[in-house]
Amino acid sequence: MIIGSHVSFTSTQLLGSVKEALSYGANALMFYTGAPQNTLRKEIDEELTEEAHALMKENNIERKNVICHAPYIINLANKKDPEKWQFSINFLKEELSRCEKLGVDYIVLHPGSSVGLPEKEAIQNIIDALNLSLENNPSCKILLETMAKKGTEIGSLEELKEIIDHVHSPLGVCLDTCHVNDAGYDIKDFDEFLKVFDEIIGLQYLFCIHLNDSKNPCASHKDRHANIGYGTIGFEVLDTIAHHPKLKDIPKILETPYVGESLEDKKRIYPPYYFEIKMLKERKWDDSLIEHIHEKYKLQ
């Protein structure tokens, strides 16, 4: 099983990200190259990148299982303000360049929100923006993320397929389990859902899975992640996805919430990933997950 989580990207850049992933028992990871809400970015340090790749090799973390995530401030769907739209294109190009310097082959991208535009126009804006962003044929592939269809989000299976079909460079898809659940796709019968995905998009386009439980029921259009087994999707379904034979070569990335003494404790919060990865490896849900997380981190 290829399993990991979102990790930080701080002063030691990719090297620190890999070390954090290893501390969780992971063999995959995902990171932002800077804060997702702003454009502040440090230059990529080549020495740290070389050290990171050496550490990956020592610990059998394959390059294809290291994923970057594009920042939230990129919105390719809305062109009401042409300058903002062009900013999104330019910033995406910069992120693609940073990924190339880091030796990362995949970047996950939220397609964008129409913000009042007709959906067809918004989808065309995304297509045009991606064609401009990819005109120099970067080595890093963009993976469009399935979205919960919250508000004016673009990102249903059908919408992603339309974008893929009209962008000149090859794209991929990142399947987020919370998002597709909240968008209205029933993933409880996951084999049936995979058939639907294959019919609409094609399994050959699937390169990454965000493995998240959901705090809300199917078709809620809310997009609120829950810890593994603590949401409406449930441990059994997520465990099936994590170990599914058709997905064995695809990295599964946890984006579940940090927790404290209880799920509601916001004062002291800790990453759940070590224990969630352990649960999925052992294929057994831990109903004392929160207590174990608190016990581990309060002593540090």
N, C-alpha and C positions, 0 to 999 in steps of 0.2 A: 504494500500500500504506500502510495506517495502522499504524504500528509505534512502540513505545516500550518503556519498562521501569518497574520500580519505582524511585522516586527518594525522596530524603529530604525531610522537612518540619521545618525547624529554625527558627532565630530570624527568618529572613525569610519563613517560612511558604510560601504558594503561590508567591510570586515566586521564591524560591530553588528550589522544585521545578521550575518552568518553565525556569529558567536551566540547571539540571542536565540536564534532558531535552534541551534544545537542544545542550548540549555533546556529547551522544551521537548527534546527527543525527536525533533523534526528532521525530515529529509527534503523539505521544500520550504519556500518562504516568499513573502510579498512585502513590498515597502513603497513609500513615497520618497522621491529624492529631495523633498523639502515639505514644509507645511502645505497641506492640500488647499488651504484657504487663501494663500498668497503666492507671490512670485519670487520671494527671497530664496536664492539658491547659491550654494558655495561651489567653487570649481571642483571638478572631480579630481581626486588625488590618485595618480597612476600607481604609486607604490602601495597604497592601501587596497586598491583594486587587485593588484597582483597577489598581495597577501590573502585577500578574500578568496580568490580563485584557487590558490594553493590549499587553503583550509577546506574549501568545498571538495577538492579532489581527495584530500586525506580522509574525509568523512562521507564519501560516496554521495555527495549532493550534485546531481547533474545540472548542467547549465540550463537546460530546458525547464527545470523545476524552480527557477528563480524568476519571479515575476515582479514587474514594476506596475504601479497604479498611477494613472494620470490624475492631476489635481482636479478638485471639484469646480474650480473657477472657470474651467474650459467649458464653453457652451457653443457647440457648432450649429445648433438648430435655429437660433434666433438671429436674424440679420436686420432687425429694425434699425439698429445702430451699426452701420457698416464698419466703423472703427473698432468697436468691441468684438465684432465677428472676426475681423482680421487679427486682432490681438489674440483671440483664442487659437487661430491657425498658427500664428507665429510662436506662441508659447508651446503648443503641441509639437511643433518642429524642434524647438529647443529641448523638450523632454525626450524626443526620439534620439536626438544627438547625444544627450547625456546617457541614455541607455546603451548606445553604441560604445561609448567610452567605458562604461561599466561592464561591457560584455554580457548584456542582458538581451534576450531575444524576443521578449513579449512585454507589451504594456497594455493594461486593461483600461478601457475608456468608457465612461458614461456617454451615450450618444448625444444627450442634450435635452433641453426642454423648449417647447414651442413658445411659451409665454405669450399666448394670445394669437399667434399665427395659426392658420389652418395647418392640420397635420401634414398634408401633402407638400405644402410649401416648406415646412420645417424639415421634412425628410430630404427634400431636394437640397436644402441648405447644408445638411449634414454631408450628403453625397459630394456636393461641390467643394466643401471645406476639406474633406478627406482627400479628394483628388489633388487639391492644392498642397496639402500637408505632405503627401506621399510622392510628389512629382520628382524628387531626387532619389527615389527608390532606396530608402533607408533599410538597413538589415533587420531592424526591430519591427516585428509584426504587431499591428494593432488588433486587440481582442475587444470587440464590442460586448458590453455587459448587458445581460437581460435585466430589465428594470421592473419595478413594482407597479408602474403606471400611476404613480402618485402625482396628482395635479396634472401638469401638462407634459410629463415625461414621455419621451420616445424610447421604445425598447421592448415591445412585444416580439415574439418569435417572427411573426409576419413582417414587422417593420424592419427587423434586423436583416432578414432575407432580402428585402427590397434594396437596402443599403448595400449589402454584399454584392448583389447582382449588378450594381451600377457604379461601383468604385473600380478604377482600373487596376489597382494593386491588390494582391490577395490579402484578405482579412480573415480573422478568426472570431470565435465567440467565447465569452466567459459566462458560464451558467451559474447564477446565484440562486440557491435553493429558497432562501427567504423571499427574494424578489419574485420568482415565478409563482410561488405559493400566493403571495399577496396580489399578484397580477391576475390570478384566477385560474391558473393551471393546476390541476389535481395531480400532485406527485406522490400521493400515498400508494398508488399502483405505479411504481416507478418504471417498470418495464413498458407499460402502456404509454407513459409520458415520453420515454426514449423513442418509441415508435413515432409519436407525434413530432418530436424534435427532428428526427431523421427525415420524416416526410416533408416538413416545412423548410428546414435549413440544411440538414445533412450532418451526420455524426463526424464526418471528416473535418468539419469546421470547428469542432469543440476542442479547445486547447487548455482550458482551466476551469475549475469548479470552485466557487465560493460556498463552502459548506457551513450554512447557518440555520439555526432554528428560527422560528418567527413568533413574535408576541401576539400576532393577530391571526384571525381565521382566513381561509382561502378567499380570494377576491376582495380583501379589505382595502387594498391600494394604500397601505400605510407605510410599509418599509421600516419595521422596527425589529432588529435582530434580537434573538434570545440565545441563551447558552444551550449547548447540545443536550437535548432531552428535557429541557425546561420550557419548551414552547409548544405550539399547536401542531408542528410537523412530527416531532417525537424522535426518540433515540433510534427506534427500530428502523424507521425509514432512512434516516441519515446514515446509520450504520450500513444499511443495504447499499446506499449510494457510494459510500467510502470504499466498500469492498467489491463493487460490481465488476464482473470480469470484462465487460465492454469498456470500462473506464480505468482499467488497471494502470495504464501508462500516462494518465492525466493527473497533474497535481491538484490536490484538494487543499484549499486554503481556508482556515477558520478566521472569521471576522466577528467573533462573538464578543459580548460586552465584558469589560473588566468588572470584577465584583469585589465586595468587601465582606464584612461579617454576615451580611444578608444581601439579597439582590437589591434592596432599597438603600443600602448604606452608601452614601456618596462621599463620606469624609475620607476614608482610606480604601483605595481601590487597587486591585491586584490582577495581573493577567491570569486567565483560566487555562491557558493553552497546554501547559504541561499535563494537567489532569484530563483535559478533554482528549488530547492525543492518546494518552494512556488508556482511556475508556475505549476509544475506537480501535486501538491495537488489540485490546483484550476482548473486544466485542461484548462488553458488559457495562450497563449504565450504573453510575455511582450516584446514589441518591443523597450522599453526603458531600457532594462536590464543593459546595460553598464552604462548609466547615474545613475541608481539607485545604482549600486554597488559602483561607485565612490562617490556618495553623502553619502552613509552609512559609508564608511571607511575613507574618507578624514577628517571627523570630529573627529576621534578617536586619 
